């Protein structure tokens, strides 16, 4: 177990899948656990959608407990975090909405449009009252 240093990135083979995580054999004698929260970026509902028994995976060693002989591993720590498309789309929609609403007359803009009409009306009334 000492040969797997915390922070190192190694290859392993998926040997078992449980609802809480994936067991990965790092060599003939050493096995570690990838907790479900370390499978992928984002929410993982079903581990089987991400890995299968027999898959070769690249993992990062998160911790090594010599006493209990447990190694915590992470798959997601070896992958760059993807840009969430939904957030990008939401930002684009929000920007488009702001742009559209700025082009539409609202609030005091209608008063501005009416101001010229009221000025003309006032001038006509002044002429009639003279």
N, C-alpha and C positions, 0 to 999 in steps of 0.2 A: 504494500500500500504506500510505502514511503516514496516509491518511484513516480507517483502521481502527485505532483505539486499543485497547490492551490493556484488557480489562474492559468494553468496549462490547458492547451487545447489538444484533444486526442480523438482518435476514431474508435468507435465501438460498434457492437452489434446488439440490436434489440433482441432480448431473450424472453421478455414477458411484458404484458400490459395489464394494468389494474386500473380501476376507476380513478385512483389518486395519482397515478404516474406510470413511468416506463422504466423497466429494469434493463440496464445496458451492460454487457460484458466488455470490459476494457482489455482483458487478456484471459488466459486460461484459468487464473486463480482469483481475479478481481472483478467485482461487479459493483455498479453504482446505480443510484436512482435519480431519474429526472422527474421532479415533481410536476404535476399537471400545470402549475403556474409558470413553469420554465420550458414548456414545450414550444410555444410560439408567442409572438407578440399579439396582444389582444386576447379576447376571451376564447377559451378552448372548452367547448361543450362535450365533444366526443374525441378522445385521444386517437381512436381508430381512423379518424379522418386525416390525421397527420402522419402517423407512423404505423408500421406493421411489424409483427415478429419476423426477424430475419433481416430487416433493413439495416444497412450500415449508416450510422449517423456520426456527425461531428459534434462533440460536446466540450464544454468548458468545465473544469473542475472548480466547484464553488467552495467546497469544504471537505476535509478529510478528518474523520474521527477514528484515530488508531485504537482507542479503547473499545468502542462498540463495533469497530471494523465497518464503518459506513462512509460512503463517499456520495456527496451531493453533486449532481451534475446539472448542466443547463444546455439546452439546444438553442434557445433563443439568444443567448449571450454570444453565440458564434455568428449570428446573422444581423445585418444592419436593420434597424427599425424601418419598416416601410412607411411611406407617406400615405396617410389615410385618404383615399380617394373621396370618401364622403365629406370629409372636412374641407378638402379643396373645392369640391363642387358647391358646398354650402357657402363658402367664402365668395366664390364667383357669383352665385345667385344673390347674395347680400349686396355685393358691389353693384350688380346690375339693377337691383331694386332701388338703391340709393340714387343711382344715376337717373333712372326713370322718374322717380319722385321729384328730383330736382328740376326736371323738365316740365313737370305738370304744374299748372297754377293751383295754388292752395293758400288758405289762410289770408294773409294780408296782400298777397298778389292780386286777388280779385278787387280789393280796395284801390290798389294802384291803378288798375285798369279803369275803374269807375271814376277816379279822381278827375281825369280830363273831361269826362262827360259832365260831372257836377260843376266844374269850372265854367264850361260853356253855358250850362243851364243858368248859373248864377249871373253871368254876363247878360243873358237875354232878359232875365228878370229885372236887372238894374236898368236896362234900356227901356223896358215897359213902364217902370215906376218913375221915370223922369218926365 
